Amino acid sequence: MEHKGVTIWFTGLSGAGKTTISREVEARLRAQGYKVEVLDGDVVRTHLTKGLGYSKEDRDENIRRIGFVAHLLTRNGVIVIVSAISPYRAIRDEIRAKIGNFVEVYVNAPLEVCEARDVKGLYKKARAGEIKMFTGIDDPYEPPLNPEIECRTDIETLEESVEKVLRGLEKLGYISLPVVS
Ligand code: ADP
């Protein structure tokens, strides 16, 4: 099936819901026959960007490499789903400019909510000082100023967030959805 490539870039705090939403969006798009690839920040850090740390320079390098691969795939007609904290606005905008077909999804939940979820137990460690440079605790997060899509996972169900993303992609002309879903 031929379709337009696009990078769907999920950004937000740890525990905001990037992985959960992106997995479901991936499944829904695949079920419809779209070519989809996923670049998950945590997974990518085990190979493509292995050895990089959490300084601003390393975080930017991490995002630059993810963006490079996303660009290659996008221009070959793939729907690329990136899920990475990507805390710095400037580098996200740099990647956006390079790729062109770029949809930024701000996965937004207040720090208190992410911390209460503590999906991976990392906030507890960060508060205890066992992890340094943890986004939202002792490292910055710069929210998107003008994201194409915003999911408020503190007040939306997963299904609502997923629908928002799919409808947003449809509205932007990247996918067409079944009439009845
Ligand atoms: P991240 O990938 O951003 O670090 P995760 O997806 O691993 O975050 O964790 C998000 C948590 O929030 C999951 O436990 C998920 O079930 C929960 N959650 C609650 N509401 C939503 C929603 N609307 N969208 C996504 N996740 C949600």
Boltz pocket constraint, residues with backbone or C-beta under 6 A from the ligand:
constraints:
  - pocket:
      binder: B
      contacts: [[A, 12], [A, 13], [A, 14], [A, 15], [A, 16], [A, 17], [A, 18], [A, 19], [A, 20], [A, 21], [A, 83], [A, 107], [A, 117], [A, 119], [A, 152], [A, 153], [A, 154], [A, 156], [A, 157], [A, 158], [A, 159], [A, 161]]
      max_distance: 6.0
